Structures are given as C-alpha cells and as structure tokens.
C-alpha cells in the first residue's frame, strides 16, 4: 500500500475507482481502519475516484507517542495528504470521529470541499459525550483493549443489530483490541476535545447529515444542531440503526450516501 509523509507523519492510503471521476475521500471511524470501507466501495467506485486512508493512530499509518490526536490535527493531516497528492478539491464522507475530521476540514477550508457527508458525527464534545468517552478511557486503564471494547459495545452498536447479530462482533473485537494502547488513548482523548460547532457555519457545499434512530452515542440532536448551522444541509435517519450504522447496514448506508453524492457531483 502506498504511503506519504504529510504534516510530519507517515500516512497509508489507497486509490480505487474511476480515475476520471470526482475525488471522494472516505474517513474512518475512531478505532477502525480503511478496510472498514470494503463493503461500501462497490457502490462508490463506479462513480468516483475514491481515496481511503488510515488516520494518524489507525491501521498502517504512524502512531506518534505524543498526543492527543484531535480531529483538528487529523484535518491538518488530511490537508497534508491532499496537498501531497495534488488534490485541490474533494468530496468528504466521514463516519463518527471521521465525520468530526471532515467537519473540521470543511469548516476551515470550505473552498476545498465539493460535497460533504457527515454520518453519526457531532459538532462539539459536550458534557454527555465527554462522560461517554471517559468511560472508555477508564476501561482502558483497568482492563486494556478487551474491556474498552466491551464497555463501548452498547454505545456503538444499535439494539436491533445486537439482538440479531451479536456474534458478528467477534472479528471487530479482535481488531479493536489489537491497537496499541497509546494510540487508542490518544484517539479517544482527541475526540473529547472536538469543538467546531459554530465554525460549521463556514461550510457552503452540499451537505448530508446521517444518523441512526438507535444511535445513543451521537443521537439525532447532534445532527440537528449541525443542520441549524450548515446552510442547505439535510438530515437522513436510518431506521433500526445504531451509531455504527455504516457497518450494521452497509448497503443501505452506501446507497444513501452514493445517491446524495451523485446528485451533488454528477448531476
């Protein structure tokens, strides 16, 4: 997999899809990697030139000892990645923490974003979010990655998915607990420092806000707060879906995002 030195660190990335299509960047959730998009790519690559990458602390990208890895820092990394690849303007699709990165980037450099999909994101880490994420940090201190994963399950996955597919979480537990402890801690602490809610007013591109009706980590009110600040944005709520709806309902999520992006970029 190719790599690039951007904003002082090494980032791993991958190009796929139509070489003559509009550039679409997919931004991972907090403790995942670019492989989490494998099921979505068939819906996106026929239409777009898709760039996936591992954020700082994720996957095969560098995991510096110094932290925290805030969404603002991730946005600086993304700017360095795009600059290094010669990409002046791109559409961004981010999930969870990746939505926060996309939001931070678009609020600071709106002229470089052609369209925006923010799934299960939030504009500011309010007290409720701080408390939720702090429980993950405490779990890391007491029981490491396995306990952190177990504590986070009810926040991340929707009730419908847990009731019907709980056993399917095993591979994700193994992947999540394999991350170095310092990277996990820096990623979580970084998510706790996110605050660009008012800066979201700077965003001018077509914007879709997505959430699930069973999302207890970033409930609908967070998307509504962003909708009030991003002119022309709209909210879509997936039914029977939790915070991790992009993995719970891969096809529905990907089709919804792809339809919006095709209308915004190819119409």
C-alpha positions as a LaTeX table, in Angstrom:
\begin{tabular}{lrrr}
\hline
Residue & $x$ (\AA) & $y$ (\AA) & $z$ (\AA) \\
\hline
Unk1 & 0.00 & 0.00 & 0.00 \\
Unk2 & 1.42 & 3.45 & $-0.87$ \\
Unk3 & 2.37 & 5.89 & 1.83 \\
Unk4 & 3.09 & 9.59 & 2.02 \\
Unk5 & 4.77 & 11.89 & 4.53 \\
Unk6 & 2.19 & 14.53 & 5.47 \\
Unk7 & 2.10 & 17.01 & 8.35 \\
Unk8 & 5.11 & 15.35 & 9.95 \\
Unk9 & 3.88 & 11.73 & 9.90 \\
Unk10 & 3.54 & 8.81 & 7.50 \\
Unk11 & 0.01 & 8.07 & 6.26 \\
Unk12 & $-1.00$ & 4.96 & 4.32 \\
Unk13 & $-3.58$ & 5.43 & 1.58 \\
Unk14 & $-5.22$ & 3.70 & $-1.38$ \\
Unk15 & $-6.77$ & 4.91 & $-4.63$ \\
Unk16 & $-9.68$ & 2.99 & $-6.19$ \\
Unk17 & $-12.49$ & 3.64 & $-8.62$ \\
Unk18 & $-12.87$ & 5.80 & $-11.72$ \\
Unk19 & $-9.68$ & 7.69 & $-12.46$ \\
Unk20 & $-11.73$ & 10.37 & $-14.29$ \\
Unk21 & $-14.39$ & 10.65 & $-11.57$ \\
Unk22 & $-14.76$ & 13.31 & $-8.88$ \\
Unk23 & $-12.45$ & 12.70 & $-5.92$ \\
Unk24 & $-14.17$ & 11.24 & $-2.85$ \\
Unk25 & $-12.26$ & 10.80 & 0.42 \\
Unk26 & $-13.54$ & 8.27 & 2.96 \\
Unk27 & $-12.56$ & 8.99 & 6.58 \\
Unk28 & $-12.57$ & 6.13 & 9.10 \\
Unk29 & $-14.28$ & 5.93 & 12.44 \\
Unk30 & $-12.26$ & 6.34 & 15.63 \\
Unk31 & $-10.72$ & 2.89 & 16.17 \\
Unk32 & $-11.11$ & 1.37 & 12.71 \\
Unk33 & $-9.01$ & 1.37 & 9.55 \\
Unk34 & $-9.55$ & 1.74 & 5.82 \\
Unk35 & $-10.63$ & $-1.89$ & 5.48 \\
Unk36 & $-13.93$ & $-0.92$ & 7.14 \\
Unk37 & $-14.97$ & 0.53 & 3.76 \\
Unk38 & $-14.60$ & $-2.71$ & 1.81 \\
Unk39 & $-18.34$ & $-3.37$ & 1.64 \\
Unk40 & $-19.16$ & 0.18 & 0.57 \\
Unk41 & $-16.67$ & 0.50 & $-2.27$ \\
Unk42 & $-18.77$ & $-1.35$ & $-4.88$ \\
Unk43 & $-21.41$ & 1.37 & $-4.50$ \\
Unk44 & $-18.87$ & 4.20 & $-4.82$ \\
Unk45 & $-16.05$ & 3.18 & $-7.14$ \\
Unk46 & $-18.18$ & 3.06 & $-10.33$ \\
Unk47 & $-18.84$ & 6.79 & $-9.96$ \\
Unk48 & $-15.95$ & 8.34 & $-8.05$ \\
Unk49 & $-12.19$ & 8.33 & $-7.71$ \\
Unk50 & $-12.13$ & 7.04 & $-4.14$ \\
Unk51 & $-9.30$ & 7.77 & $-1.72$ \\
Unk52 & $-9.18$ & 5.77 & 1.52 \\
Unk53 & $-6.52$ & 6.25 & 4.16 \\
Unk54 & $-5.69$ & 5.42 & 7.76 \\
Unk55 & $-5.75$ & 8.44 & 10.03 \\
Unk56 & $-2.97$ & 9.13 & 12.48 \\
Unk57 & $-3.01$ & 6.30 & 15.05 \\
Unk58 & $-5.01$ & 3.93 & 12.84 \\
Unk59 & $-4.20$ & 0.89 & 10.72 \\
Unk60 & $-0.83$ & 1.11 & 8.99 \\
Unk61 & $-0.35$ & 4.85 & 9.50 \\
Unk62 & 2.10 & 6.25 & 12.01 \\
Unk63 & 1.15 & 6.32 & 15.69 \\
Unk64 & 3.25 & 9.02 & 17.37 \\
Unk65 & 3.89 & 8.84 & 21.10 \\
Unk66 & 2.76 & 12.43 & 21.51 \\
Unk67 & $-0.98$ & 13.05 & 21.67 \\
Unk68 & $-3.85$ & 13.58 & 21.78 \\
Unk69 & $-4.88$ & 13.02 & 18.16 \\
Unk70 & $-7.63$ & 15.61 & 17.85 \\
Unk71 & $-10.00$ & 15.98 & 14.86 \\
Unk72 & $-8.31$ & 19.30 & 14.15 \\
Unk73 & $-4.92$ & 17.55 & 13.97 \\
Unk74 & $-6.44$ & 14.84 & 11.75 \\
Unk75 & $-7.78$ & 17.61 & 9.49 \\
Unk76 & $-4.26$ & 19.07 & 9.25 \\
Unk77 & $-3.05$ & 15.58 & 8.30 \\
Unk78 & $-5.76$ & 15.29 & 5.64 \\
Unk79 & $-4.78$ & 18.66 & 4.18 \\
Unk80 & $-1.18$ & 17.46 & 4.02 \\
Unk81 & $-2.30$ & 14.24 & 2.33 \\
Unk82 & $-4.37$ & 16.06 & $-0.29$ \\
Unk83 & $-1.64$ & 18.63 & $-0.88$ \\
Unk84 & 0.93 & 15.87 & $-1.31$ \\
Unk85 & $-1.29$ & 14.06 & $-3.81$ \\
Unk86 & $-2.06$ & 17.23 & $-5.73$ \\
Unk87 & $-5.79$ & 17.19 & $-4.91$ \\
Unk88 & $-7.18$ & 20.73 & $-4.77$ \\
Unk89 & $-10.83$ & 19.85 & $-4.11$ \\
Unk90 & $-12.65$ & 16.71 & $-2.96$ \\
Unk91 & $-15.87$ & 15.38 & $-1.51$ \\
Unk92 & $-15.59$ & 14.03 & 2.04 \\
Unk93 & $-17.53$ & 11.17 & 3.63 \\
Unk94 & $-16.71$ & 10.64 & 7.29 \\
Unk95 & $-18.26$ & 8.37 & 9.90 \\
Unk96 & $-18.27$ & 9.05 & 13.66 \\
Unk97 & $-14.87$ & 10.52 & 14.52 \\
Unk98 & $-14.21$ & 10.62 & 10.77 \\
Unk99 & $-17.24$ & 12.89 & 10.43 \\
Unk100 & $-15.64$ & 15.19 & 13.00 \\
Unk101 & $-12.44$ & 15.25 & 10.93 \\
Unk102 & $-14.42$ & 16.03 & 7.76 \\
Unk103 & $-16.35$ & 18.73 & 9.63 \\
Unk104 & $-13.16$ & 20.31 & 10.95 \\
Unk105 & $-11.59$ & 20.28 & 7.48 \\
Unk106 & $-14.65$ & 21.69 & 5.72 \\
Unk107 & $-15.13$ & 24.44 & 8.32 \\
Unk108 & $-11.54$ & 25.61 & 7.94 \\
Unk109 & $-11.08$ & 25.14 & 4.19 \\
Unk110 & $-14.62$ & 25.27 & 2.72 \\
Unk111 & $-13.30$ & 26.13 & $-0.74$ \\
Unk112 & $-11.62$ & 22.72 & $-0.93$ \\
Unk113 & $-14.75$ & 20.62 & $-0.30$ \\
Unk114 & $-17.17$ & 19.86 & $-3.14$ \\
Unk115 & $-19.69$ & 17.87 & $-1.08$ \\
Unk116 & $-19.92$ & 16.57 & 2.46 \\
Unk117 & $-21.47$ & 13.53 & 4.13 \\
Unk118 & $-21.30$ & 13.53 & 7.93 \\
Unk119 & $-22.51$ & 10.25 & 9.44 \\
Unk120 & $-23.04$ & 9.90 & 13.20 \\
Unk121 & $-20.89$ & 12.94 & 13.90 \\
Unk122 & $-21.06$ & 15.82 & 16.37 \\
Unk123 & $-20.05$ & 19.46 & 16.36 \\
Unk124 & $-18.82$ & 19.69 & 19.93 \\
Unk125 & $-17.92$ & 17.16 & 22.61 \\
Unk126 & $-20.46$ & 18.28 & 25.18 \\
Unk127 & $-20.62$ & 17.00 & 28.75 \\
Unk128 & $-22.64$ & 13.94 & 27.76 \\
Unk129 & $-20.09$ & 12.99 & 25.11 \\
Unk130 & $-17.22$ & 13.62 & 27.50 \\
Unk131 & $-18.76$ & 11.25 & 30.05 \\
Unk132 & $-19.32$ & 8.50 & 27.48 \\
Unk133 & $-15.80$ & 8.69 & 26.09 \\
Unk134 & $-14.26$ & 8.96 & 29.54 \\
Unk135 & $-15.76$ & 5.57 & 30.40 \\
Unk136 & $-13.73$ & 4.12 & 27.53 \\
Unk137 & $-10.55$ & 5.67 & 28.90 \\
Unk138 & $-11.22$ & 4.30 & 32.38 \\
Unk139 & $-11.87$ & 0.86 & 30.90 \\
Unk140 & $-8.51$ & 1.03 & 29.08 \\
Unk141 & $-6.77$ & 1.81 & 32.36 \\
Unk142 & $-8.40$ & $-1.11$ & 34.20 \\
Unk143 & $-8.70$ & $-3.85$ & 31.60 \\
Unk144 & $-6.96$ & $-2.70$ & 28.42 \\
Unk145 & $-8.37$ & $-3.10$ & 24.93 \\
Unk146 & $-10.76$ & $-6.02$ & 25.59 \\
Unk147 & $-12.58$ & $-4.24$ & 28.42 \\
Unk148 & $-12.61$ & $-0.97$ & 26.49 \\
Unk149 & $-14.31$ & $-2.75$ & 23.60 \\
Unk150 & $-16.86$ & $-4.46$ & 25.85 \\
Unk151 & $-17.74$ & $-1.20$ & 27.61 \\
Unk152 & $-18.20$ & 0.62 & 24.30 \\
Unk153 & $-20.39$ & $-2.00$ & 22.60 \\
Unk154 & $-23.74$ & $-0.69$ & 23.86 \\
Unk155 & $-22.81$ & 2.86 & 22.80 \\
Unk156 & $-21.59$ & 1.88 & 19.35 \\
Unk157 & $-23.93$ & $-0.82$ & 18.06 \\
Unk158 & $-27.69$ & $-0.46$ & 17.79 \\
Unk159 & $-30.10$ & $-2.61$ & 19.77 \\
Unk160 & $-31.53$ & $-4.22$ & 16.64 \\
Unk161 & $-28.07$ & $-5.29$ & 15.49 \\
Unk162 & $-27.02$ & $-6.56$ & 18.91 \\
Unk163 & $-30.19$ & $-8.58$ & 19.34 \\
Unk164 & $-29.78$ & $-10.28$ & 15.97 \\
Unk165 & $-26.05$ & $-10.30$ & 15.18 \\
Unk166 & $-24.11$ & $-10.09$ & 18.43 \\
Unk167 & $-21.76$ & $-12.93$ & 17.42 \\
Unk168 & $-20.71$ & $-10.96$ & 14.36 \\
Unk169 & $-18.82$ & $-8.56$ & 16.66 \\
Unk170 & $-16.03$ & $-11.05$ & 17.39 \\
Unk171 & $-13.77$ & $-10.02$ & 14.45 \\
Unk172 & $-14.24$ & $-6.36$ & 15.34 \\
Unk173 & $-13.34$ & $-7.07$ & 18.95 \\
Unk174 & $-10.14$ & $-8.79$ & 17.84 \\
Unk175 & $-9.23$ & $-5.93$ & 15.50 \\
Unk176 & $-10.08$ & $-3.24$ & 18.03 \\
Unk177 & $-8.12$ & $-4.83$ & 20.85 \\
Unk178 & $-5.02$ & $-5.21$ & 18.68 \\
Unk179 & $-4.43$ & $-1.46$ & 18.51 \\
Unk180 & $-1.52$ & $-0.14$ & 20.61 \\
Unk181 & $-2.80$ & 1.24 & 23.91 \\
Unk182 & $-1.17$ & 4.65 & 23.48 \\
Unk183 & $-2.83$ & 5.14 & 20.08 \\
Unk184 & $-6.26$ & 4.20 & 21.46 \\
Unk185 & $-5.87$ & 6.63 & 24.35 \\
Unk186 & $-4.68$ & 9.46 & 22.08 \\
Unk187 & $-7.57$ & 8.87 & 19.66 \\
Unk188 & $-10.21$ & 8.86 & 22.41 \\
Unk189 & $-8.77$ & 11.90 & 24.18 \\
Unk190 & $-8.62$ & 13.71 & 20.87 \\
Unk191 & $-12.30$ & 13.02 & 20.22 \\
Unk192 & $-13.07$ & 14.55 & 23.62 \\
Unk193 & $-11.51$ & 17.87 & 22.53 \\
Unk194 & $-13.59$ & 18.35 & 19.37 \\
Unk195 & $-15.35$ & 21.73 & 19.11 \\
Unk196 & $-16.19$ & 23.26 & 15.71 \\
Unk197 & $-19.95$ & 23.64 & 16.08 \\
Unk198 & $-20.03$ & 27.38 & 15.44 \\
Unk199 & $-17.36$ & 27.16 & 12.72 \\
Unk200 & $-19.71$ & 24.83 & 10.84 \\
Unk201 & $-21.44$ & 28.00 & 9.60 \\
Unk202 & $-18.46$ & 28.42 & 7.23 \\
Unk203 & $-19.49$ & 25.34 & 5.21 \\
Unk204 & $-21.12$ & 26.14 & 1.88 \\
Unk205 & $-21.05$ & 22.86 & $-0.08$ \\
Unk206 & $-23.97$ & 20.39 & $-0.39$ \\
Unk207 & $-24.09$ & 18.55 & 2.95 \\
Unk208 & $-25.88$ & 15.41 & 4.07 \\
Unk209 & $-26.12$ & 14.57 & 7.78 \\
Unk210 & $-26.82$ & 10.91 & 8.54 \\
Unk211 & $-27.71$ & 9.22 & 11.80 \\
Unk212 & $-29.47$ & 6.12 & 13.08 \\
Unk213 & $-32.67$ & 6.07 & 15.12 \\
Unk214 & $-30.92$ & 3.79 & 17.68 \\
Unk215 & $-27.73$ & 5.86 & 17.95 \\
Unk216 & $-27.18$ & 6.53 & 21.66 \\
Unk217 & $-23.62$ & 7.85 & 21.30 \\
Unk218 & $-24.40$ & 10.66 & 18.86 \\
Unk219 & $-28.21$ & 10.97 & 18.85 \\
Unk220 & $-30.29$ & 12.89 & 16.34 \\
Unk221 & $-29.97$ & 16.16 & 18.28 \\
Unk222 & $-26.28$ & 16.37 & 17.32 \\
Unk223 & $-27.11$ & 16.21 & 13.61 \\
Unk224 & $-29.91$ & 18.72 & 14.09 \\
Unk225 & $-27.50$ & 21.14 & 15.77 \\
Unk226 & $-25.25$ & 20.95 & 12.72 \\
Unk227 & $-28.17$ & 21.28 & 10.33 \\
Unk228 & $-29.09$ & 24.58 & 12.00 \\
Unk229 & $-25.62$ & 25.91 & 11.20 \\
Unk230 & $-24.86$ & 24.48 & 7.75 \\
Unk231 & $-26.98$ & 26.27 & 5.18 \\
Unk232 & $-28.97$ & 23.98 & 2.91 \\
Unk233 & $-27.96$ & 20.78 & 4.74 \\
Unk234 & $-30.42$ & 17.99 & 5.35 \\
Unk235 & $-30.70$ & 15.07 & 7.77 \\
Unk236 & $-31.44$ & 11.44 & 6.92 \\
Unk237 & $-32.26$ & 8.96 & 9.71 \\
Unk238 & $-31.73$ & 5.25 & 9.04 \\
Unk239 & $-34.24$ & 3.03 & 10.82 \\
Unk240 & $-33.22$ & 0.24 & 13.23 \\
Unk241 & $-29.63$ & 1.52 & 13.09 \\
Unk242 & $-27.15$ & 2.47 & 15.79 \\
Unk243 & $-24.02$ & 4.58 & 15.89 \\
Unk244 & $-22.17$ & 2.02 & 13.78 \\
Unk245 & $-24.89$ & 2.03 & 11.13 \\
Unk246 & $-22.35$ & 2.12 & 8.30 \\
Unk247 & $-21.35$ & $-1.43$ & 9.29 \\
Unk248 & $-24.76$ & $-2.57$ & 10.54 \\
Unk249 & $-26.47$ & $-1.64$ & 7.26 \\
Unk250 & $-23.66$ & $-1.49$ & 4.71 \\
Unk251 & $-25.76$ & $-1.50$ & 1.54 \\
Unk252 & $-28.42$ & 0.93 & 2.76 \\
Unk253 & $-25.80$ & 3.31 & 4.12 \\
Unk254 & $-23.67$ & 3.17 & 0.97 \\
Unk255 & $-26.63$ & 3.64 & $-1.38$ \\
Unk256 & $-27.91$ & 6.62 & 0.60 \\
Unk257 & $-24.50$ & 8.31 & 0.59 \\
Unk258 & $-23.81$ & 7.44 & $-3.06$ \\
Unk259 & $-27.17$ & 8.77 & $-4.25$ \\
Unk260 & $-26.58$ & 12.08 & $-2.48$ \\
Unk261 & $-23.02$ & 12.39 & $-3.80$ \\
Unk262 & $-24.01$ & 11.52 & $-7.35$ \\
Unk263 & $-26.69$ & 14.20 & $-7.29$ \\
Unk264 & $-24.29$ & 16.75 & $-5.80$ \\
Unk265 & $-21.28$ & 15.98 & $-8.02$ \\
Unk266 & $-22.52$ & 14.37 & $-11.22$ \\
Unk267 & $-25.94$ & 15.91 & $-11.90$ \\
\hline
\end{tabular}
